Amino acid sequence: MTRKQKNIPIGRYVVDFACRKAKLIIEIDGESHLTRRSQDQTRADFLASEGWLVLRFWNTQVYDDLEPVQEAIDQACVQRTSL
């Protein structure tokens, strides 16, 4: 089983959750991100340039409809570790 880490630094950024083996980052966003779209895009562009895939989910998705979130994460892990 791959160990997932929480709040880890990658470059000058700290990400919510990451799986190093899959180079997959999971970001769980709240309302503060509504006004930070440009900064979030800059951050995502940097992380992508380092080979990471960033999946972003709203807090409400995680709280209210977790199953599709889990499915998206599972699919991304499978795809990225089978390359």
MOPAC internal coordinates of N, CA, C and O (Angstrom, degrees):
PM7 1SCF
backbone

  N    0.0000 0     0.00 0     0.00 0    0    0    0
  C    1.4557 1     0.00 0     0.00 0    1    0    0
  C    1.5250 1   109.19 1     0.00 0    2    1    0
  O    1.2310 1   120.60 1   -42.42 1    3    2    1
  N    1.3048 1   116.46 1   137.58 1    3    2    1
  C    1.4514 1   122.43 1   178.63 1    5    3    2
  C    1.5128 1   109.31 1   -80.90 1    6    5    3
  O    1.2310 1   121.01 1   -45.25 1    7    6    5
  N    1.3047 1   115.68 1   134.75 1    7    6    5
  C    1.4576 1   120.06 1   179.78 1    9    7    6
  C    1.5258 1   109.62 1   -84.19 1   10    9    7
  O    1.2310 1   120.81 1   -53.67 1   11   10    9
  N    1.3199 1   116.05 1   126.33 1   11   10    9
  C    1.4529 1   121.19 1   176.34 1   13   11   10
  C    1.5152 1   107.80 1   -93.58 1   14   13   11
  O    1.2310 1   120.63 1   -38.60 1   15   14   13
  N    1.3298 1   116.41 1   141.40 1   15   14   13
  C    1.4506 1   120.69 1   179.71 1   17   15   14
  C    1.5121 1   109.46 1  -114.52 1   18   17   15
  O    1.2310 1   121.28 1   -26.34 1   19   18   17
  N    1.3234 1   115.16 1   153.66 1   19   18   17
  C    1.4543 1   121.41 1  -179.76 1   21   19   18
  C    1.5213 1   109.29 1  -115.90 1   22   21   19
  O    1.2310 1   120.89 1   -40.88 1   23   22   21
  N    1.3279 1   115.91 1   139.12 1   23   22   21
  C    1.4606 1   123.09 1   176.73 1   25   23   22
  C    1.5238 1   112.25 1    53.56 1   26   25   23
  O    1.2310 1   121.21 1  -117.03 1   27   26   25
  N    1.3295 1   115.28 1    62.97 1   27   26   25
  C    1.4593 1   119.35 1  -179.47 1   29   27   26
  C    1.5280 1   110.15 1  -110.54 1   30   29   27
  O    1.2310 1   120.82 1   -34.51 1   31   30   29
  N    1.3303 1   116.04 1   145.49 1   31   30   29
  C    1.4623 1   119.26 1   178.12 1   33   31   30
  C    1.5291 1   111.15 1   -79.29 1   34   33   31
  O    1.2310 1   121.15 1   -42.51 1   35   34   33
  N    1.3099 1   115.40 1   137.49 1   35   34   33
  C    1.4645 1   122.56 1   171.69 1   37   35   34
  C    1.5220 1   104.85 1  -135.36 1   38   37   35
  O    1.2310 1   120.87 1   -66.90 1   39   38   37
  N    1.3108 1   115.95 1   113.10 1   39   38   37
  C    1.4595 1   119.17 1  -172.47 1   41   39   38
  C    1.5169 1   108.74 1    60.75 1   42   41   39
  O    1.2310 1   120.77 1    47.90 1   43   42   41
  N    1.3137 1   116.13 1  -132.10 1   43   42   41
  C    1.4766 1   119.62 1  -179.75 1   45   43   42
  C    1.5263 1   112.46 1   -93.07 1   46   45   43
  O    1.2310 1   120.32 1  -171.21 1   47   46   45
  N    1.3233 1   116.99 1     8.79 1   47   46   45
  C    1.4628 1   121.79 1  -177.42 1   49   47   46
  C    1.5242 1   111.21 1  -110.87 1   50   49   47
  O    1.2310 1   121.38 1   -25.04 1   51   50   49
  N    1.3222 1   114.97 1   154.96 1   51   50   49
  C    1.4653 1   122.15 1   171.41 1   53   51   50
  C    1.5161 1   105.99 1  -116.63 1   54   53   51
  O    1.2310 1   120.83 1   -52.48 1   55   54   53
  N    1.3268 1   116.02 1   127.52 1   55   54   53
  C    1.4600 1   120.56 1  -176.66 1   57   55   54
  C    1.5249 1   110.01 1  -105.05 1   58   57   55
  O    1.2310 1   121.01 1   -23.04 1   59   58   57
  N    1.3363 1   115.67 1   156.96 1   59   58   57
  C    1.4645 1   120.29 1  -178.37 1   61   59   58
  C    1.5294 1   111.77 1   -65.02 1   62   61   59
  O    1.2310 1   120.62 1   124.18 1   63   62   61
  N    1.3334 1   116.42 1   -55.82 1   63   62   61
  C    1.4642 1   121.59 1  -179.38 1   65   63   62
  C    1.5223 1   108.24 1  -142.37 1   66   65   63
  O    1.2310 1   120.78 1   -32.61 1   67   66   65
  N    1.3345 1   116.12 1   147.39 1   67   66   65
  C    1.4627 1   118.78 1   178.32 1   69   67   66
  C    1.5156 1   110.48 1  -149.79 1   70   69   67
  O    1.2310 1   122.04 1   -31.88 1   71   70   69
  N    1.3151 1   113.69 1   148.12 1   71   70   69
  C    1.4573 1   121.94 1   170.46 1   73   71   70
  C    1.5221 1   105.64 1  -117.78 1   74   73   71
  O    1.2310 1   120.82 1   -70.85 1   75   74   73
  N    1.3280 1   116.03 1   109.15 1   75   74   73
  C    1.4666 1   120.42 1  -176.08 1   77   75   74
  C    1.5233 1   111.76 1   -64.44 1   78   77   75
  O    1.2310 1   120.08 1   141.36 1   79   78   77
  N    1.3311 1   117.45 1   -38.64 1   79   78   77
  C    1.4680 1   120.50 1  -178.46 1   81   79   78
  C    1.5235 1   110.99 1   -59.37 1   82   81   79
  O    1.2310 1   120.39 1   136.32 1   83   82   81
  N    1.3270 1   116.87 1   -43.68 1   83   82   81
  C    1.4646 1   121.52 1  -179.80 1   85   83   82
  C    1.5273 1   112.53 1   -89.15 1   86   85   83
  O    1.2310 1   120.52 1   174.48 1   87   86   85
  N    1.3328 1   116.60 1    -5.52 1   87   86   85
  C    1.4750 1   121.69 1  -173.78 1   89   87   86
  C    1.5354 1   108.72 1    48.60 1   90   89   87
  O    1.2310 1   122.06 1  -128.26 1   91   90   89
  N    1.3255 1   113.65 1    51.74 1   91   90   89
  C    1.4597 1   122.12 1  -176.92 1   93   91   90
  C    1.5206 1   109.50 1  -120.25 1   94   93   91
  O    1.2310 1   121.29 1   -49.67 1   95   94   93
  N    1.3127 1   115.13 1   130.33 1   95   94   93
  C    1.4657 1   122.07 1   178.78 1   97   95   94
  C    1.5203 1   108.15 1  -115.45 1   98   97   95
  O    1.2310 1   121.11 1   -44.87 1   99   98   97
  N    1.3193 1   115.48 1   135.13 1   99   98   97
  C    1.4665 1   121.78 1   176.06 1  101   99   98
  C    1.5212 1   107.05 1  -114.18 1  102  101   99
  O    1.2310 1   120.83 1   -56.59 1  103  102  101
  N    1.3098 1   116.01 1   123.41 1  103  102  101
  C    1.4556 1   121.89 1   177.26 1  105  103  102
  C    1.5206 1   108.83 1  -114.20 1  106  105  103
  O    1.2310 1   121.02 1   -49.92 1  107  106  105
  N    1.3138 1   115.65 1   130.08 1  107  106  105
  C    1.4599 1   122.36 1   177.23 1  109  107  106
  C    1.5270 1   106.57 1  -110.26 1  110  109  107
  O    1.2310 1   120.70 1   -68.25 1  111  110  109
  N    1.3285 1   116.27 1   111.75 1  111  110  109
  C    1.4598 1   121.44 1  -171.62 1  113  111  110
  C    1.5150 1   112.94 1  -104.20 1  114  113  111
  O    1.2310 1   121.67 1   -37.10 1  115  114  113
  N    1.3006 1   114.41 1   142.90 1  115  114  113
  C    1.4587 1   122.29 1   173.86 1  117  115  114
  C    1.5193 1   109.80 1  -111.17 1  118  117  115
  O    1.2310 1   120.95 1    14.21 1  119  118  117
  N    1.3162 1   115.78 1  -165.79 1  119  118  117
  C    1.4622 1   121.92 1  -175.75 1  121  119  118
  C    1.5175 1   113.70 1   -60.06 1  122  121  119
  O    1.2310 1   119.67 1   150.01 1  123  122  121
  N    1.3139 1   118.23 1   -29.99 1  123  122  121
  C    1.4642 1   120.30 1  -177.92 1  125  123  122
  C    1.5257 1   112.01 1   -59.51 1  126  125  123
  O    1.2310 1   120.10 1   156.68 1  127  126  125
  N    1.3124 1   117.42 1   -23.32 1  127  126  125
  C    1.4649 1   120.83 1  -178.71 1  129  127  126
  C    1.5253 1   113.08 1   -79.33 1  130  129  127
  O    1.2310 1   120.00 1   168.74 1  131  130  129
  N    1.3188 1   117.61 1   -11.26 1  131  130  129
  C    1.4637 1   120.34 1   177.87 1  133  131  130
  C    1.5254 1   111.51 1   -62.79 1  134  133  131
  O    1.2310 1   120.39 1   149.10 1  135  134  133
  N    1.3140 1   116.86 1   -30.90 1  135  134  133
  C    1.4655 1   121.23 1  -178.52 1  137  135  134
  C    1.5213 1   111.87 1  -103.04 1  138  137  135
  O    1.2310 1   119.84 1  -172.90 1  139  138  137
  N    1.3207 1   117.90 1     7.10 1  139  138  137
  C    1.4593 1   121.86 1  -176.85 1  141  139  138
  C    1.5223 1   112.70 1  -119.50 1  142  141  139
  O    1.2310 1   119.84 1  -153.73 1  143  142  141
  N    1.2910 1   117.90 1    26.27 1  143  142  141
  C    1.4712 1   120.47 1  -175.61 1  145  143  142
  C    1.5294 1   112.55 1   -59.06 1  146  145  143
  O    1.2310 1   120.22 1   138.05 1  147  146  145
  N    1.3105 1   117.18 1   -41.95 1  147  146  145
  C    1.4621 1   120.42 1  -179.24 1  149  147  146
  C    1.5365 1   110.83 1   -65.05 1  150  149  147
  O    1.2310 1   120.36 1   135.06 1  151  150  149
  N    1.3248 1   116.91 1   -44.94 1  151  150  149
  C    1.4670 1   120.62 1   178.20 1  153  151  150
  C    1.5203 1   110.90 1   -64.57 1  154  153  151
  O    1.2310 1   120.41 1   139.52 1  155  154  153
  N    1.3253 1   116.82 1   -40.48 1  155  154  153
  C    1.4647 1   120.45 1   178.70 1  157  155  154
  C    1.5237 1   110.66 1   -63.33 1  158  157  155
  O    1.2310 1   120.01 1   141.16 1  159  158  157
  N    1.3302 1   117.59 1   -38.84 1  159  158  157
  C    1.4646 1   120.69 1   179.62 1  161  159  158
  C    1.5304 1   110.64 1   -67.81 1  162  161  159
  O    1.2310 1   120.22 1   137.78 1  163  162  161
  N    1.3255 1   117.18 1   -42.22 1  163  162  161
  C    1.4654 1   121.03 1   177.29 1  165  163  162
  C    1.5204 1   110.13 1   -59.54 1  166  165  163
  O    1.2310 1   121.06 1   135.87 1  167  166  165
  N    1.2952 1   115.57 1   -44.13 1  167  166  165
  C    1.4681 1   122.25 1   178.67 1  169  167  166
  C    1.5305 1   110.67 1   -62.39 1  170  169  167
  O    1.2310 1   120.34 1   132.69 1  171  170  169
  N    1.3314 1   116.96 1   -47.31 1  171  170  169
  C    1.4639 1   121.50 1  -179.80 1  173  171  170
  C    1.5257 1   110.91 1   -63.19 1  174  173  171
  O    1.2310 1   120.35 1   141.74 1  175  174  173
  N    1.3292 1   116.93 1   -38.26 1  175  174  173
  C    1.4649 1   120.60 1   178.18 1  177  175  174
  C    1.5229 1   111.08 1   -63.46 1  178  177  175
  O    1.2310 1   120.42 1   137.07 1  179  178  177
  N    1.3235 1   116.80 1   -42.93 1  179  178  177
  C    1.4669 1   119.94 1   178.00 1  181  179  178
  C    1.5272 1   110.20 1   -62.42 1  182  181  179
  O    1.2310 1   120.44 1   131.56 1  183  182  181
  N    1.3196 1   116.77 1   -48.44 1  183  182  181
  C    1.4608 1   120.58 1  -178.20 1  185  183  182
  C    1.5263 1   111.11 1   -61.61 1  186  185  183
  O    1.2310 1   120.04 1   139.95 1  187  186  185
  N    1.3272 1   117.52 1   -40.05 1  187  186  185
  C    1.4672 1   120.95 1   177.18 1  189  187  186
  C    1.5286 1   110.47 1   -63.25 1  190  189  187
  O    1.2310 1   120.33 1   141.87 1  191  190  189
  N    1.3278 1   116.97 1   -38.13 1  191  190  189
  C    1.4647 1   120.20 1   179.56 1  193  191  190
  C    1.5234 1   111.39 1   -65.76 1  194  193  191
  O    1.2310 1   120.38 1   159.83 1  195  194  193
  N    1.3228 1   116.89 1   -20.17 1  195  194  193
  C    1.4599 1   122.75 1   176.70 1  197  195  194
  C    1.5319 1   111.57 1   -93.33 1  198  197  195
  O    1.2310 1   120.33 1  -176.24 1  199  198  197
  N    1.3438 1   116.98 1     3.76 1  199  198  197
  C    1.4565 1   121.73 1   176.36 1  201  199  198
  C    1.5175 1   115.43 1    92.86 1  202  201  199
  O    1.2310 1   119.76 1  -170.61 1  203  202  201
  N    1.3257 1   118.05 1     9.39 1  203  202  201
  C    1.4612 1   122.63 1  -179.48 1  205  203  202
  C    1.5224 1   110.51 1   -92.36 1  206  205  203
  O    1.2310 1   120.93 1   -33.14 1  207  206  205
  N    1.3236 1   115.84 1   146.86 1  207  206  205
  C    1.4532 1   122.58 1   169.82 1  209  207  206
  C    1.5214 1   106.89 1  -104.84 1  210  209  207
  O    1.2310 1   120.87 1   -50.91 1  211  210  209
  N    1.3227 1   115.93 1   129.09 1  211  210  209
  C    1.4656 1   120.93 1   179.96 1  213  211  210
  C    1.5257 1   108.82 1  -107.21 1  214  213  211
  O    1.2310 1   120.83 1   -58.18 1  215  214  213
  N    1.3234 1   116.01 1   121.82 1  215  214  213
  C    1.4689 1   121.79 1   172.10 1  217  215  214
  C    1.5193 1   107.31 1  -106.02 1  218  217  215
  O    1.2310 1   120.67 1   -53.94 1  219  218  217
  N    1.3283 1   116.32 1   126.06 1  219  218  217
  C    1.4625 1   121.03 1  -179.13 1  221  219  218
  C    1.5322 1   109.16 1  -112.07 1  222  221  219
  O    1.2310 1   121.59 1   -44.10 1  223  222  221
  N    1.3060 1   114.57 1   135.90 1  223  222  221
  C    1.4597 1   121.15 1   176.74 1  225  223  222
  C    1.5198 1   107.83 1  -133.81 1  226  225  223
  O    1.2310 1   120.93 1   -33.58 1  227  226  225
  N    1.3214 1   115.82 1   146.42 1  227  226  225
  C    1.4610 1   120.97 1   174.72 1  229  227  226
  C    1.5204 1   108.75 1   -79.72 1  230  229  227
  O    1.2310 1   120.76 1   -30.35 1  231  230  229
  N    1.3149 1   116.15 1   149.65 1  231  230  229
  C    1.4689 1   121.42 1   175.81 1  233  231  230
  C    1.5190 1   111.14 1   -49.50 1  234  233  231
  O    1.2310 1   120.78 1   137.03 1  235  234  233
  N    1.3192 1   116.11 1   -42.97 1  235  234  233
  C    1.4673 1   120.08 1  -176.80 1  237  235  234
  C    1.5200 1   111.91 1   -63.37 1  238  237  235
  O    1.2310 1   120.03 1   145.76 1  239  238  237
  N    1.3346 1   117.55 1   -34.24 1  239  238  237
  C    1.4651 1   120.14 1   176.82 1  241  239  238
  C    1.5234 1   110.40 1   -62.94 1  242  241  239
  O    1.2310 1   121.01 1   137.08 1  243  242  241
  N    1.3099 1   115.67 1   -42.92 1  243  242  241
  C    1.4647 1   120.28 1  -178.41 1  245  243  242
  C    1.5261 1   110.19 1   -67.83 1  246  245  243
  O    1.2310 1   120.30 1   136.44 1  247  246  245
  N    1.3175 1   117.03 1   -43.56 1  247  246  245
  C    1.4634 1   120.82 1  -177.79 1  249  247  246
  C    1.5249 1   113.12 1   -73.07 1  250  249  247
  O    1.2310 1   120.66 1   139.72 1  251  250  249
  N    1.3354 1   116.33 1   -40.28 1  251  250  249
  C    1.4621 1   120.17 1  -170.08 1  253  251  250
  C    1.5200 1   115.18 1   -99.22 1  254  253  251
  O    1.2310 1   119.74 1   157.11 1  255  254  253
  N    1.3333 1   118.09 1   -22.89 1  255  254  253
  C    1.4602 1   120.11 1  -174.26 1  257  255  254
  C    1.5312 1   109.18 1  -150.16 1  258  257  255
  O    1.2310 1   120.61 1  -116.12 1  259  258  257
  N    1.3121 1   116.45 1    63.88 1  259  258  257
  C    1.4576 1   122.99 1  -172.03 1  261  259  258
  C    1.5248 1   114.23 1   -65.48 1  262  261  259
  O    1.2310 1   119.68 1   145.84 1  263  262  261
  N    1.3242 1   118.21 1   -34.16 1  263  262  261
  C    1.4627 1   120.51 1  -173.99 1  265  263  262
  C    1.5322 1   113.55 1   -56.62 1  266  265  263
  O    1.2310 1   118.52 1   131.72 1  267  266  265
  N    1.3408 1   120.42 1   -48.28 1  267  266  265
  C    1.4678 1   119.10 1   178.10 1  269  267  266
  C    1.5343 1   112.94 1   -63.86 1  270  269  267
  O    1.2310 1   120.38 1   148.11 1  271  270  269
  N    1.3166 1   116.87 1   -31.89 1  271  270  269
  C    1.4680 1   121.04 1   176.33 1  273  271  270
  C    1.5263 1   109.20 1   -63.65 1  274  273  271
  O    1.2310 1   120.76 1   132.11 1  275  274  273
  N    1.3104 1   116.15 1   -47.89 1  275  274  273
  C    1.4597 1   120.65 1   178.69 1  277  275  274
  C    1.5228 1   111.33 1   -60.80 1  278  277  275
  O    1.2310 1   120.48 1   138.04 1  279  278  277
  N    1.3245 1   116.68 1   -41.96 1  279  278  277
  C    1.4682 1   120.43 1   179.52 1  281  279  278
  C    1.5200 1   111.14 1   -62.08 1  282  281  279
  O    1.2310 1   120.12 1   137.07 1  283  282  281
  N    1.3242 1   117.37 1   -42.93 1  283  282  281
  C    1.4680 1   121.05 1   179.97 1  285  283  282
  C    1.5304 1   110.75 1   -63.53 1  286  285  283
  O    1.2310 1   120.73 1   139.01 1  287  286  285
  N    1.3209 1   116.21 1   -40.99 1  287  286  285
  C    1.4662 1   120.50 1   178.83 1  289  287  286
  C    1.5225 1   110.17 1   -66.45 1  290  289  287
  O    1.2310 1   120.25 1   134.07 1  291  290  289
  N    1.3207 1   117.14 1   -45.93 1  291  290  289
  C    1.4668 1   121.11 1   178.79 1  293  291  290
  C    1.5298 1   111.18 1   -58.52 1  294  293  291
  O    1.2310 1   120.14 1   132.73 1  295  294  293
  N    1.3274 1   117.34 1   -47.27 1  295  294  293
  C    1.4623 1   121.28 1  -179.66 1  297  295  294
  C    1.5283 1   111.29 1   -60.89 1  298  297  295
  O    1.2310 1   120.40 1   136.59 1  299  298  297
  N    1.3236 1   116.84 1   -43.41 1  299  298  297
  C    1.4652 1   120.63 1   179.67 1  301  299  298
  C    1.5262 1   110.41 1   -63.97 1  302  301  299
  O    1.2310 1   120.02 1   139.25 1  303  302  301
  N    1.3291 1   117.58 1   -40.75 1  303  302  301
  C    1.4653 1   120.58 1   178.69 1  305  303  302
  C    1.5094 1   110.99 1   -62.53 1  306  305  303
  O    1.2310 1   120.35 1   133.27 1  307  306  305
  N    1.3187 1   116.94 1   -46.73 1  307  306  305
  C    1.4574 1   121.26 1  -179.57 1  309  307  306
  C    1.5303 1   110.19 1   -61.27 1  310  309  307
  O    1.2310 1   120.34 1   132.18 1  311  310  309
  N    1.3161 1   116.95 1   -47.82 1  311  310  309
  C    1.4612 1   120.49 1  -178.70 1  313  311  310
  C    1.5292 1   111.85 1   -62.25 1  314  313  311
  O    1.2310 1   120.24 1   138.29 1  315  314  313
  N    1.3073 1   117.14 1   -41.71 1  315  314  313
  C    1.4652 1   119.92 1  -174.73 1  317  315  314
  C    1.5291 1   112.79 1   -79.41 1  318  317  315
  O    1.2310 1   119.82 1   156.89 1  319  318  317
  N    1.2995 1   117.95 1   -23.11 1  319  318  317
  C    1.4759 1   118.72 1   179.60 1  321  319  318
  C    1.5263 1   112.13 1   -94.12 1  322  321  319
  O    1.2310 1   120.31 1   171.76 1  323  322  321
  N    1.3269 1   117.02 1    -8.24 1  323  322  321
  C    1.4652 1   119.21 1   179.33 1  325  323  322
  C    1.5340 1   111.66 1  -102.08 1  326  325  323
  O    1.2310 1   120.16 1  -170.61 1  327  326  325
  N    1.3132 1   117.30 1     9.39 1  327  326  325
  C    1.4753 1   120.97 1  -179.88 1  329  327  326
  C    1.5125 1   110.91 1   -72.52 1  330  329  327
  O    1.2310 1   120.10 1   180.00 1  331  330  329

